[in-house]
Amino acid sequence: RVGRPFDSWLRRHGAIAAAAALAILTIVITLVVLRPGVILARGPATIAVMPMTDTGNDPRAAQMAAEVGGDLADGLAKIENIRILVPGAKTPADFVVSGELQKSEQAWTVRSRMTETATGEVKWTASYSVNLADTDLQMQQSRLAAGVGHALARRINELLDADTRSAA
């Protein structure tokens, strides 16, 4: 018969092959449970930056809110280990950043928050203000985006570092 040499080999080495396969499966399952980042490495965290709203009826404030939100998204997009999503993206985001811009007689104030999508937990909040009399409108816009963006980037870094440590 043609199959006899293989059958003989299988009987002799089958137990060894089965033991090796079981050992590999055990190692993989152990790594997935104890160190998920080793086998199931995730890609970069995804963050949806929602359009910033304004709290008044001033068209200039609405324009300023749009510009600050755009600058914030552009600044975050420069960070290599995260991906920034536009509103309406098909990819689900790990976090959502939202904010509002308020204009008073003396200052622009932006209030922002980052929420974890899976849990709804607020992971970060901040506010930042610039005096209306200090500089021109474009500089105020840049300072608002940078002020909130810097604090947000630091928080994102802390969260990513904690994820890396827990996966290790």
Stockholm file with secondary structure:
# STOCKHOLM 1.0

chainA/1-168         RVGRPFDSWLRRHGAIAAAAALAILTIVITLVVLRPGVILARGPATIAVMPMTDTGNDPRAAQMAAEVGGDLADGLAKIENIRILVPGAKTPADFVVSGELQKSEQAWTVRSRMTETATGEVKWTASYSVNLADTDLQMQQSRLAAGVGHALARRINELLDADTRSAA
#=GR chainA/1-168 SS CCSHHHHHHHHHHHHHHHHHHHHHHHHHHHHHHHCHHHHSCCCCEEEEECCCEESSSCHHHHHHHHHHHHHHHHHHTTCTTEEEECTTCSSCCSEEEEEEEEECSSEEEEEEEEEETTTCCEEEEEEEEEETTTSCHHHHHHHHHHHHHHHHHHHHHHHHHHHHHHHC
#=GC SS_cons         CCSHHHHHHHHHHHHHHHHHHHHHHHHHHHHHHHCHHHHSCCCCEEEEECCCEESSSCHHHHHHHHHHHHHHHHHHTTCTTEEEECTTCSSCCSEEEEEEEEECSSEEEEEEEEEETTTCCEEEEEEEEEETTTSCHHHHHHHHHHHHHHHHHHHHHHHHHHHHHHHC
//
